[in-house]
């Protein structure tokens, strides 16, 4: 049984279209990475982005509900910083239990009109003292 040239061309176009669509779909937001705070402040981006830094000591201010927090995000050297507003009232987001002074955090959002980074998501890394304790117990 031989296939007609028209059918072979049509099959080739369909396969090529499927490959193109899969590649385009997979490269959507999956390639989103994060910027360190000094990288972000050097060239602010006006669309949502992830920014990593550390919580400046003494900067955490929670509202009475405990769902809205303002803090200062700083770089590792403490030379650059920016104010952050995280509002967990809007849905599934919440303030991580490991969110404390000096903790390393990753915030997702964008700069608001008032010069405050408006975070929609926030992740806080576990303190390194827990990692050291777990590693020493494995010997």
Secondary structure, DSSP 8 states (H G I E B T S, - for coil): ----HHHHHHHHHHHHHHHHHHHHHHTSSTT--EEEHHHHHHS--SS-EEEEEEE-TT--EE-TTSSEEEEEEE-TTSS-EEEEEEEGGGSS----TT--TT-EEEEEEEE-TTS-EEEEEEEE---HHHHHHHHHTT-
